[in-house]
Amino acid sequence: MSYDAVAAEPVIRIPWRKGRRMFVLFGSGAFVIVSALLLWLGASRLLNDSIFSGRILIMCIVAIIGVVFFGAIAVGSIKNFLGRKDTTALALSAVGVTDQTQIVGPSPTMPWSMIEQYNIAEYQRQLFLVLQLRDVEAYQRIIESSRTMRTAFKFNTRIFDVPVHAITIKNLQGSPEDIIDAVYQITNVPPGHPLARTDQTQ
């Protein structure tokens, strides 16, 4: 975690957890290979068998989805990770939060005025930095170009019962307490409490 002082605006940069980016890259590549293999096997069965099999057809459809989904993650990982010296995963400033853990889609900068409150939440034994959204329409405009992020937003909103932007803690270098402390240093507002309704927190 690093601290910059630029034009009287402190910036806290939280890097990716070591090895996490390569894990995402090689993991997604492995799933692409497995999905492509299943697609090839399924297509061969459909073409060569005289009896139509609905189960094989479903396998082919799932394999196609796997190739497309994990292929997008692999391509995004290559574009965003390889050759980049900047290891920042999350940047916090008086302006807002910039989430660079997004592999597919934009790396949104969310002003604090868009965020109602922040906290750490757990889902299926995974910890998340959850940013509850105040201005949902503005957030949706940020992510509208990415189908993956729109789907993730709907899923996160459903599991946390409120509109949120969720960031996986295990992608970040530092403990949950470190992450919360970093956000508090910028906002001067404790977790679970409403943030100021201005463009920049004081």
C-alpha positions, 0 to 999 in steps of 0.5 A: 500500500502506497501513499502519494501527495499530489496537489494537496490530494492524498492518494492511497494505492492498494496493489494487487495481491502478489501472484493474483494476476497471474493466477487469474490469467493462467486460470482463465486460460486453463478454463478456455482450453477445457471448454474448447476440448469439451466443445470439440468432443461434443461437436464430434459426438453430434456429427458422428452419432446417428441418435440425437442427444440433448445432453450432448447438445447442452454440453456444447452450449455450456462449452461455448459459453465457457470459451466466450466467458473465460476467453474474455477474461483471458484476453482482458488479463493479457491486455491489462496485466502483461507489460504493465508496471503499475500494480495498483488494484484500488486507488483511493483519493478525495475525488473517489474510488478507482477500481482496477480489479475489473478484468473485463470492462472499464476501470470505474472511478466512482466519486464519493457522492455516488457512494452511500456507505462502505463496509466489509461483507462476507458471501460464501466465505469470501470477503468483499469491500462493498460500496453501497451506491447512492446514485445508481443511475450514474453508476449504471452509465459507467458500466453500461459498455460492459455486459459482464459488469452489468451482470455482476452488478445485478448479482451483487445487488441480489446477494447483498440486498442493496445496489452495490459495487463489490471488490473481492478482498483476496485480490488486494494486498492487505488485510480487511482491516488495512483496506477499511483503514485506508478508506477511513483515512480518505473519507474520515467516515467509519464503515457503515455510516453515510458519506457526505453528500458532496462531490468530495469528502472533507 
